[in-house]
Amino acid sequence: MGSLLGCNKKKEEPKMKLSEEDKAIFECKKCRDNIKSYIKRLENNAIKQKNQAKEHLKNKNRERAKMCLNQSKFYTTQVESSSNQLAMIEDQIMRIETTRSQKETFAALEQGNKILKELQKEVNIEKWEKISEDMDDLRENQNEIGEFLKSHNVNMDEYEDSLNKDLENLMKSEGIILDSSTIPDAKTNDIKVKEDKKAKKELEKDKEMMLA
């Protein structure tokens, strides 16, 4: 029996802790609901007293009718006063909820800015310059190899064929398969580089003619 009770205790869910904003909103809404109930009772009493005044008039009792109307008017005045309080409470609830929403927005923006700054550190200009320099070094190294081979009368077509065969053998030994359409053609790249240089020179020539 004791073990069963122990199991039941373990199954009880922990009570959720309310924030200060939640507590304030809860108290305001509780007060709002109480005021609404109070206003409803006042309105019912005002109607009741007015109906009694009508009955007294039917019975030719002017004084009793006047007393009932006076009581009805008092209830109506209380309704107006309570309605003003209700409006203040509802305004307070709206202000708290709006401010809490702004607080959450500011917190999200602050967290976003923090992450953005961390990301910007990872993509700073120094790192981009280092990558660019490394790529330039690779290009220069390839150009030096090409110039060296040309200066020693190496047949570039044969050399390129031999290099491609070495690459294919290395890929086979490593079990790597690539689509031939994705492998850049060295000759095509060389022609493209020459065309780009020629176009650049022609563009510079046109600019000089326009300035002249």
Protein Blocks (a to p, Z undefined) as FASTA:
>chain_A
ZZmmmmmmmmpccdddddfklmmmmmmmmmmmmmmmmmmmmmmmmmmmmmmmmmmmmnop
aklmmmmmmmmmmmmmmmmmmmmmmmmmmmmmmmmmmmmmmmmmmmmmmmmmmmmmmmmm
mmcfklmmmmmmmmmmmmmmmmmmmmmmmmnopafklmmmmmmmmmmmmmmmnopacdfk
lpccfklmmmmmmmmmmmmmmmmmmmmmmmZZ
